[in-house]
Every structure is written in structure tokens, then in C-alpha cells.
Amino acid sequence: MNFTLKQKNTIGLIIVALIYLAPVLIMIATRDTFLHSVERFPLDFSLYFAVLLGAIIVNYSLKSMKFLAVVMIAAGAGLAVYAFYYLL
């Protein structure tokens, strides 16, 4: 399956947006309060993914596959940091 750069940007945008909205999604899924969901996924991580979300939106005009790859690697690294944080 060959995706165009615009389609890859859209897929990356959806993935990072879902991660960005993790506190709200945790709140909906577990029926906890927002404060308890923020304890599970701190707002610092949400802010980090918000910056990555902005980078993907900027990439729609830059049209750079390398930039998108760097942003998605940064998103993966952020998830790794979150997993390390959550496990300890």
C-alpha cells in the first residue's frame, strides 16, 4: 500500500491526537474523574504531544517525509518515556 505524504500526515495526526487526548479518553473509559485520569497520564505528556501535533500540522505545508519521520520517532520516544514513567 503506497500512501501519499498527505495521507501519512493524516494518519500521524490521528495517532498523535489520540495520544494527546489520553486523559479525556481515560476519563471516559474508566469513568474516573479528570483528576484521576491526569494522575495516570500527566498533562506534561499531553503538552509534549500537543507540540508534536502542531509539528504534523505544519508538515502539511512543508511536505517533508523526513520531518514527519522525525516527529513520529519523537512520538514513539515520548510513549517510551511514558511507559517507563508508568512502570516505575
Helices and strands as residue ranges (DSSP letters): H 5-20, H 22-30, H 34-40, H 43-62, H 65-87
